[in-house]
Amino acid sequence: MTRDYAAIARIVDDAAHHATAIPQLSTTGHDLTLEEGYIVQAASIGRREARGERLIGVKMGFTSRAKQIQMGLSDVIWGRLTDGMRVEDGGVISLDTYVHPRAEPEIAFLLKKPLSGKVTLLEAMSAVEAIAPAIEIIDSRYEGFKFNLPDVVADNTSSSGFVTGSWCLPTIECSNLGFVLELNGRAAQVGSSAAVLGHPGRALAAAARLAMQQEVELQAGWIVMTGGATAAIALSSGDHVRCSVQSLGEASFSVN
């Protein structure tokens, strides 16, 4: 079957751009393979770039072993980050620009050199210039937050926004750092960076490997969001969210 990937990309991009929920692609005649999901993802990000946004990194998804088992997966997935997705630390987002946003605590890496292909944990970490506490704002554009794997990949793995706190030295051992995700001053989720493939650096190595399968090389200066350390929390107007990470500090934002 010949598919119009540009047309499918327009569907998911319009949904994100206009904060409008859409039916799952797989239920509307667009039953994609995983490979096709990445083709649509690239095309949808291309539409963002055509509007003036700039690619500045990647994000990882399903990096929790428990989540992989729950979803019946044997590998992680990845999406792209643009400068239009960046939210200032301590900043405010508008609920009107999201469909049904959620927040999850993460560790972010800033790269000092390119990284691509199959690399070891040590090689991945040697490419890191700095580490920061971070929050990803995920927002599947599908109705009811329901999707299959190719659907979510086509929708840029639900990526909508991200916040990074102050950058720290890369020498900080980050394999088992405690996380607290607060909602309105109360702990909503508690976890550890070890939940991210046993070490967030493994998510970085996976990012280099999977991106290269789509002929994308991680670039110096890019940010890599390594995946949620706990379950995500739903957001409502008036919420204040803060992620505190042992040894790294915190990142926060509010919802208008």
N, C-alpha and C positions, 0 to 999 in steps of 0.2 A: 504493500500500500504506500502510495506517495502522500506524504503529509505536508501541509503548509505550516512549517514551524514558525514562520514570522507571524502568521495569523493567530496561532496558539499563544505565542509570546505576547502579542497585543492584548489578549484576553487577561492573562495574569498580570501584566504590567498595568493595564488600565485599572484592574481591581486594587492593586497596591497604590497607584497614583491617586485614585479617587476614593480610597477607603470604602470599597464596595464589596460585599460578600458575593461569591460566585459558587455555583455547583462544582463538585469535583469534576475534573477533566475526564476521568475514567467513566463518568456516568453520562457524559454528553457527547459521546462519539469520538473522544480523544483518548483512547486506551494506550498510553505510551509505555515503552520499555524504559528501564532506568537510563540507558544511554540516550534515548530520545528526550528524557526529562532534562538531562544536562544540556542538550542542544537548545531546548526551549529556554532554560535558565540563562544561557549565554546570550541568546537573542533578546531576552527581556532586559538584561543588564545593558546590552547594546543600546536599547531604547533610552535608558537612563543617561547613558553617556552622550547620546545625541541631544539630550536636553541640557547638557552642560555638566553633569556629574562626572566625578573622576574615581577610578578604581583605586582603592587604598588598602585592600587586604582581603582576607577570607575568614569565614567562620566555619566551625565544625559542628556537626549534629550527631545525635545518638552516640555520644562518646561514653555513656554510662553502660557498663556490662549488663546491669539489670534491665536497662531500657532496650538494649539490643535483644536480649532474651524475650522480653515482653513483645517486641515488634517482630520477632522471628528473623533477626538480621545477623549477619556474620561480619559486617564491616560498617564503618562510619560513613557519613555523607558530608558534603561540604557545599558552601554557598559563597557568594561574593559580597564584599563590603564596599560601599562608595562613600565619598565625603558627605553626600546628602543624608546618609544614615547616622552620622555622628551627632551625638547629643552632648552638650557641654556638661562636665561634672558639676553637679549642683544645679543644673538647669531645669527647665520646665518643658514638658511635652503637652500637646493638646490632644485630648481624647478623640476629637473630631477627625484626626488624621490617621486613625487606626480602626480596624474592624472589631477585633476582640483581643487587645494586647495583653501580654503576660511578660513577667520579668524573671530572669534566672541569673544566679551569681556565677561568675566565671573568673578565670585568669586569662589575661591578654599578654601576648608577646609582641615586642617590637623588633623587627629584624634589622641586622646591621649589614647583611650580605644576602645575595640570592640563595635560594634553596630549592632544589628540584629532584624529582625521582625518588628512588628507594634509598633512604638514609637511616642510620642508626639513631638511637636516642641521644647519644653523645654528639654525633654530627649535627643533629637538629639543634641541640642546646648551644652548640658552639656558634650558631648563626644568630643567637639572640643578643640584642643590645640592651634591652631592659624588660622588666616584668611589671605588671600593674594589676591591681584589683579591678574588676570590671563587672558590668551588668549588660546582658543582652536583652533587648526588647523584641520578643518574638510575636508575630501576628499573622498566623495563617489566614489567607484571604478566603479560604473555603468555608462554606456554610457549616455551622456547628463544629468548627475546628476538626472536621473529619476528612481524611485523605488516605490514599495509599502511598507507597514509597515514590514512584515516579511523579505523582501529583505534587508531593511536597518538594521534591528536588526542582521541578519546573517552577515552583513558586519561590525559588531562591531559598529553600529550606526554612521557610517562615521568617527569614531575617527582615527586620524592620528598622531597628535602631540599636545603638550601643553607646555605652558610657565607659570611659576609662578614668581611673583615679591617677594619682601621681605615679610617675614611673620610678622604679626601684632598680638597684643593681642586679644584674643577671646572676650574680654569684649566690643569691639567696636560694637555699634549698627549698624547692616548691613541691616536692612529691607528696607531702602529707600536711598541708596547711589547713587549719580550721577555718570554716566559713560560717558566718551568720548573715542571713538575709532578713532584714527588718522591714516590716510594713507598718507605717504610722507609729514608730517607736517600740514596736513589739516584735520579738523574734518570730518569724513566720516559717523559716527553714534553717536547719543547722546541718552542716556536712563537712566534707574534707575534699581537698584537691585530689586525693587518692582515688576518688570516685571517677575521675576522668582517666580511664584506661590505666589506672595504677600510677600514672604520672602525666601531668599535662603535656610534657615534652613528647610523649607518644602521639598525642593528638597533632602536634606540630609536624612530626615525622609523617603521619598519615596525610596531613594536608599537602605536604610536598609530593607525596606519592600519587594521591588521587588527582590533584590539580594537573600534574604532568600528563596523566591519562587524557586530559582535555587540552593538552598542549599549552598549559599555563604554568609559568615559572613564578614562584614566590619571589617578590622583589625586595631589595634593601629599602627600608623605610615603611614597608607594609606592616599592618597590624594583623595578628592572627588570634581570633577568639577561639579558645580551646574547647568550649562546650560546657554545659551546665553541671555544676557540682552538686546541685540539689534539684528537686522538682521546681517547676516554674509556678509563680503565683499570678492570679488574675488581677488586673488593674482597674480602678474606678476613679472617677473625677474626685480630686481632693487628696489623693493618696500621696504619701511620701515614702520613697523606697531607698534603703541604704544597704550596701553590701560591705561588710567588714571582713577582711582577710588577715589572718595571723601573719605577722612580720611584714605585711605589705601596706596596710592602711585601709582606706575605704573609698567607695565611689557612691554617688547618690544622684537622685533626680526626683522631681515632683510631677504630678499629673494635674493639668488644668481642666 
